[in-house]
Amino acid sequence: MLPSSNMAVVPQISSAAFGVAAVFAWGTSDFLGGYATRRANAFLLTVVVNIGGLLLVGTLASASHATFPSARGVAWVLAAGISGGAALGIFYRALSSGRMGLTAPVAAVVGAAIPTIFSIFTEGFPGRVPMIGFFLAAVGLWLITRAEDGNSPEGIGLALLAGVGFAGFYLCVRQAGDGSVWWIATLTRTGGLIITGMIVLAQKKFRDITAAGVRWGVLTGCVDSLGTIFFVRASQTGRLDEAVVISSLYPAVTVLLARVFLQEHFTRWRFIGLLAALAAVPMIAAG
């Protein structure tokens, strides 16, 4: 009995470890991307981010000699990349126009909640803990987004839209199955590059970025792609909902970095809303 018990624990530990690694990678890349977008067009920067990430994961995929996904898997992963790529550009715009410590948790809560709602219809009604999480999320979102002195915080609407796109990324990656993590990461970057490249072409804003912005964008893409690799491994070695929930804690890192390096301050009620939103993330899919 003891050996089988230990074997059951190993995948859970592995999934949690990969999820936590994704938290630090995505939290750091979001801070870098949001900071860099203050000096560049959001979608042009996201193109650079996708190129930087694609160079990294594409090289790793080629060197790994891993099996290329099936046609069905490729379609779902490209769809995930398109959804996540568009969401990332919108998210960077939200981070640059508002406070990172407020916009990042909003996107994370929405991105984690939608897959959970999808699971309600496909796998049954959640338990008590997820329902408490939904309540906390609603309260947190209301406290964060409510007007103070007649002004609502900037970037919240964009953060909500980005959260929807991130949810699409999670759901599409799930449909892709257990293919090579390297090729999944490469194809998601390809999908992201396609959609953001089309948006930049439509905007015709090809020079709204500095040389320093390009460097920051490439670095952000590499770090963000590492987060994608860690997330895919977390979802493949454990339950998808657990991988989504753990990985969605990345705003905690973004908030900490914004507080330390950008000296962001919050009103008392928005800080309470922020804590409620962060507390909701690990609860909404816990059932």
BAGU-650582 format. One record per residue (C-alpha): chain; residue in three letters; y, x, z. Coordinates in pm, whole numbers, plus 50000, padded with zeros to 5 digits. Layout:
{site "A","ALA",{Y,X,Z}}
...
END
This chain:
{site "A","MET",{50000,50000,50000}}
{site "A","LEU",{50244,50281,50082}}
{site "A","PRO",{50237,50450,49739}}
{site "A","SER",{50297,50124,49555}}
{site "A","SER",{50583,50042,49791}}
{site "A","ASN",{50744,50377,49720}}
{site "A","MET",{50704,50325,49346}}
{site "A","ALA",{50888,49994,49379}}
{site "A","VAL",{51182,50159,49553}}
{site "A","VAL",{51233,50441,49300}}
{site "A","PRO",{51366,50225,49010}}
{site "A","GLN",{51609,50050,49248}}
{site "A","ILE",{51747,50382,49370}}
{site "A","SER",{51777,50509,49014}}
{site "A","SER",{51958,50197,48895}}
{site "A","ALA",{52201,50208,49188}}
{site "A","ALA",{52269,50579,49133}}
{site "A","PHE",{52345,50526,48765}}
{site "A","GLY",{52565,50228,48852}}
{site "A","VAL",{52767,50429,49103}}
{site "A","ALA",{52805,50710,48850}}
{site "A","ALA",{52941,50453,48601}}
{site "A","VAL",{53190,50338,48866}}
{site "A","PHE",{53342,50685,48900}}
{site "A","ALA",{53341,50753,48524}}
{site "A","TRP",{53493,50417,48422}}
{site "A","GLY",{53739,50414,48711}}
{site "A","THR",{53866,50760,48617}}
{site "A","SER",{53881,50687,48243}}
{site "A","ASP",{54073,50363,48302}}
{site "A","PHE",{54332,50546,48508}}
{site "A","LEU",{54367,50817,48243}}
{site "A","GLY",{54384,50563,47961}}
{site "A","GLY",{54631,50339,48138}}
{site "A","TYR",{54855,50634,48220}}
{site "A","ALA",{54838,50774,47866}}
{site "A","THR",{54916,50432,47713}}
{site "A","ARG",{55257,50439,47879}}
{site "A","ARG",{55346,50700,47617}}
{site "A","ALA",{55149,50565,47318}}
{site "A","ASN",{55051,50250,47130}}
{site "A","ALA",{54755,50098,47318}}
{site "A","PHE",{54530,50043,47017}}
{site "A","LEU",{54618,50375,46855}}
{site "A","LEU",{54525,50547,47180}}
{site "A","THR",{54202,50345,47191}}
{site "A","VAL",{54118,50470,46841}}
{site "A","VAL",{54154,50826,46971}}
{site "A","VAL",{53948,50734,47278}}
{site "A","ASN",{53671,50599,47055}}
{site "A","ILE",{53679,50907,46832}}
{site "A","GLY",{53658,51141,47132}}
{site "A","GLY",{53374,50943,47285}}
{site "A","LEU",{53193,50914,46951}}
{site "A","LEU",{53202,51289,46900}}
{site "A","LEU",{53041,51341,47241}}
{site "A","VAL",{52770,51074,47236}}
{site "A","GLY",{52701,51116,46864}}
{site "A","THR",{52629,51483,46922}}
{site "A","LEU",{52404,51401,47216}}
{site "A","ALA",{52221,51133,47016}}
{site "A","SER",{52157,51371,46726}}
{site "A","ALA",{52041,51649,46958}}
{site "A","SER",{51807,51417,47150}}
{site "A","HIS",{51602,51321,46838}}
{site "A","ALA",{51564,50978,46995}}
{site "A","THR",{51432,50684,46794}}
{site "A","PHE",{51703,50490,46616}}
{site "A","PRO",{51725,50123,46728}}
{site "A","SER",{51589,49838,46517}}
{site "A","ALA",{51816,49641,46286}}
{site "A","ARG",{51842,49365,46548}}
{site "A","GLY",{51929,49618,46816}}
{site "A","VAL",{52192,49780,46596}}
{site "A","ALA",{52357,49443,46530}}
{site "A","TRP",{52378,49357,46899}}
{site "A","VAL",{52505,49702,47000}}
{site "A","LEU",{52772,49700,46729}}
{site "A","ALA",{52876,49355,46852}}
{site "A","ALA",{52895,49496,47204}}
{site "A","GLY",{53112,49781,47079}}
{site "A","ILE",{53344,49547,46890}}
{site "A","SER",{53388,49323,47195}}
{site "A","GLY",{53426,49615,47435}}
{site "A","GLY",{53649,49815,47200}}
{site "A","ALA",{53897,49533,47150}}
{site "A","ALA",{53889,49461,47524}}
{site "A","LEU",{53956,49826,47604}}
{site "A","GLY",{54270,49833,47388}}
{site "A","ILE",{54395,49513,47552}}
{site "A","PHE",{54306,49651,47893}}
{site "A","TYR",{54498,49974,47836}}
{site "A","ARG",{54797,49764,47735}}
{site "A","ALA",{54760,49563,48056}}
{site "A","LEU",{54735,49879,48265}}
{site "A","SER",{55046,50027,48108}}
{site "A","SER",{55256,49709,48133}}
{site "A","GLY",{55162,49616,48487}}
{site "A","ARG",{55030,49775,48803}}
{site "A","MET",{54689,49934,48763}}
{site "A","GLY",{54595,49831,49115}}
{site "A","LEU",{54641,49464,49024}}
{site "A","THR",{54529,49440,48663}}
{site "A","ALA",{54208,49644,48693}}
{site "A","PRO",{54043,49419,48959}}
{site "A","VAL",{54131,49105,48759}}
{site "A","ALA",{53955,49237,48448}}
{site "A","ALA",{53655,49348,48656}}
{site "A","VAL",{53612,49013,48830}}
{site "A","VAL",{53629,48817,48503}}
{site "A","GLY",{53399,49065,48331}}
{site "A","ALA",{53137,49031,48606}}
{site "A","ALA",{53176,48655,48656}}
{site "A","ILE",{53112,48545,48297}}
{site "A","PRO",{52765,48707,48271}}
{site "A","THR",{52683,48543,48603}}
{site "A","ILE",{52789,48202,48474}}
{site "A","PHE",{52576,48267,48166}}
{site "A","SER",{52281,48338,48398}}
{site "A","ILE",{52338,48006,48574}}
{site "A","PHE",{52263,47820,48252}}
{site "A","THR",{51976,48046,48144}}
{site "A","GLU",{51811,48138,48475}}
{site "A","GLY",{51917,47869,48720}}
{site "A","PHE",{52186,47803,48982}}
{site "A","PRO",{52290,48102,49196}}
{site "A","GLY",{52250,48124,49571}}
{site "A","ARG",{52501,48093,49852}}
{site "A","VAL",{52632,48450,49831}}
{site "A","PRO",{52736,48426,49462}}
{site "A","MET",{52915,48098,49533}}
{site "A","ILE",{53110,48265,49814}}
{site "A","GLY",{53190,48541,49566}}
{site "A","PHE",{53327,48288,49316}}
{site "A","PHE",{53546,48141,49590}}
{site "A","LEU",{53676,48484,49690}}
{site "A","ALA",{53741,48568,49325}}
{site "A","ALA",{53941,48249,49277}}
{site "A","VAL",{54145,48312,49592}}
{site "A","GLY",{54200,48676,49498}}
{site "A","LEU",{54312,48592,49146}}
{site "A","TRP",{54552,48329,49277}}
{site "A","LEU",{54708,48569,49530}}
{site "A","ILE",{54739,48845,49271}}
{site "A","THR",{54884,48629,48995}}
{site "A","ARG",{55109,48394,49192}}
{site "A","ALA",{55480,48430,49136}}
{site "A","GLU",{55686,48612,49399}}
{site "A","ASP",{56064,48577,49382}}
{site "A","GLY",{56017,48382,49064}}
{site "A","ASN",{55833,48664,48886}}
{site "A","SER",{55463,48693,48808}}
{site "A","PRO",{55308,49042,48785}}
{site "A","GLU",{55302,49180,48432}}
{site "A","GLY",{54976,49246,48252}}
{site "A","ILE",{54764,48984,48431}}
{site "A","GLY",{54717,48765,48123}}
{site "A","LEU",{54608,49067,47921}}
{site "A","ALA",{54373,49170,48202}}
{site "A","LEU",{54209,48826,48194}}
{site "A","LEU",{54159,48854,47817}}
{site "A","ALA",{54019,49205,47856}}
{site "A","GLY",{53774,49077,48117}}
{site "A","VAL",{53638,48826,47865}}
{site "A","GLY",{53585,49110,47617}}
{site "A","PHE",{53409,49324,47877}}
{site "A","ALA",{53179,49032,47956}}
{site "A","GLY",{53090,49012,47587}}
{site "A","PHE",{53006,49382,47596}}
{site "A","TYR",{52768,49335,47890}}
{site "A","LEU",{52593,49033,47734}}
{site "A","CYS",{52550,49197,47394}}
{site "A","VAL",{52413,49519,47543}}
{site "A","ARG",{52155,49309,47727}}
{site "A","GLN",{52041,49156,47399}}
{site "A","ALA",{52000,49503,47248}}
{site "A","GLY",{51695,49573,47466}}
{site "A","ASP",{51561,49907,47589}}
{site "A","GLY",{51659,50132,47299}}
{site "A","SER",{51776,50491,47324}}
{site "A","VAL",{52070,50519,47562}}
{site "A","TRP",{52222,50785,47338}}
{site "A","TRP",{52215,50568,47026}}
{site "A","ILE",{52333,50261,47217}}
{site "A","ALA",{52633,50457,47345}}
{site "A","THR",{52698,50597,46996}}
{site "A","LEU",{52681,50257,46826}}
{site "A","THR",{52904,50089,47084}}
{site "A","ARG",{53163,50360,47018}}
{site "A","THR",{53122,50300,46645}}
{site "A","GLY",{53183,49928,46689}}
{site "A","GLY",{53484,50000,46907}}
{site "A","LEU",{53626,50240,46649}}
{site "A","ILE",{53582,49983,46370}}
{site "A","ILE",{53769,49704,46548}}
{site "A","THR",{54050,49919,46691}}
{site "A","GLY",{54090,50101,46361}}
{site "A","MET",{54133,49769,46181}}
{site "A","ILE",{54395,49659,46434}}
{site "A","VAL",{54590,49985,46395}}
{site "A","LEU",{54577,49950,46016}}
{site "A","ALA",{54713,49597,46048}}
{site "A","GLN",{54988,49712,46283}}
{site "A","LYS",{55072,50013,46062}}
{site "A","LYS",{55162,50217,46368}}
{site "A","PHE",{55008,50554,46298}}
{site "A","ARG",{55252,50785,46474}}
{site "A","ASP",{55310,50608,46807}}
{site "A","ILE",{55134,50883,47000}}
{site "A","THR",{55215,51240,47097}}
{site "A","ALA",{54995,51549,47075}}
{site "A","ALA",{54951,51528,47452}}
{site "A","GLY",{54847,51165,47412}}
{site "A","VAL",{54579,51267,47164}}
{site "A","ARG",{54442,51522,47409}}
{site "A","TRP",{54441,51270,47693}}
{site "A","GLY",{54278,51015,47462}}
{site "A","VAL",{53993,51247,47367}}
{site "A","LEU",{53932,51332,47734}}
{site "A","THR",{53943,50963,47828}}
{site "A","GLY",{53691,50881,47553}}
{site "A","CYS",{53446,51144,47674}}
{site "A","VAL",{53467,51025,48036}}
{site "A","ASP",{53448,50658,47934}}
{site "A","SER",{53141,50727,47717}}
{site "A","LEU",{52969,50891,48013}}
{site "A","GLY",{53032,50567,48202}}
{site "A","THR",{52870,50372,47918}}
{site "A","ILE",{52565,50600,47928}}
{site "A","PHE",{52534,50556,48304}}
{site "A","PHE",{52572,50177,48275}}
{site "A","VAL",{52307,50146,48004}}
{site "A","ARG",{52066,50352,48212}}
{site "A","ALA",{52143,50137,48516}}
{site "A","SER",{52067,49820,48317}}
{site "A","GLN",{51746,49970,48177}}
{site "A","THR",{51610,50093,48511}}
{site "A","GLY",{51697,49779,48708}}
{site "A","ARG",{51830,49425,48676}}
{site "A","LEU",{52122,49368,48440}}
{site "A","ASP",{52317,49156,48689}}
{site "A","GLU",{52289,49429,48952}}
{site "A","ALA",{52400,49694,48700}}
{site "A","VAL",{52700,49480,48599}}
{site "A","VAL",{52800,49413,48958}}
{site "A","ILE",{52774,49773,49077}}
{site "A","SER",{52945,49911,48767}}
{site "A","SER",{53224,49654,48800}}
{site "A","LEU",{53338,49822,49119}}
{site "A","TYR",{53522,50076,48902}}
{site "A","PRO",{53868,49929,48987}}
{site "A","ALA",{53832,50076,49335}}
{site "A","VAL",{53854,50423,49179}}
{site "A","THR",{54140,50318,48949}}
{site "A","VAL",{54330,50166,49241}}
{site "A","LEU",{54282,50477,49454}}
{site "A","LEU",{54402,50707,49177}}
{site "A","ALA",{54704,50483,49107}}
{site "A","ARG",{54790,50482,49476}}
{site "A","VAL",{54759,50861,49509}}
{site "A","PHE",{54918,50976,49184}}
{site "A","LEU",{55153,50691,49090}}
{site "A","GLN",{55250,50582,49443}}
{site "A","GLU",{55181,50216,49367}}
{site "A","HIS",{55265,49974,49648}}
{site "A","PHE",{55171,49608,49689}}
{site "A","THR",{55307,49316,49887}}
{site "A","ARG",{55094,49203,50179}}
{site "A","TRP",{54955,48895,50002}}
{site "A","ARG",{54880,49075,49679}}
{site "A","PHE",{54702,49345,49876}}
{site "A","ILE",{54491,49074,50042}}
{site "A","GLY",{54424,48926,49699}}
{site "A","LEU",{54321,49269,49573}}
{site "A","LEU",{54074,49310,49861}}
{site "A","ALA",{53934,48961,49798}}
{site "A","ALA",{53890,49033,49426}}
{site "A","LEU",{53714,49364,49496}}
{site "A","ALA",{53494,49201,49760}}
{site "A","ALA",{53399,48927,49513}}
{site "A","VAL",{53260,49169,49253}}
{site "A","PRO",{52942,49271,49443}}
{site "A","MET",{52883,48910,49551}}
{site "A","ILE",{52916,48697,49237}}
{site "A","ALA",{52581,48804,49090}}
{site "A","ALA",{52400,48887,49414}}
{site "A","GLY",{52168,48588,49389}}
END
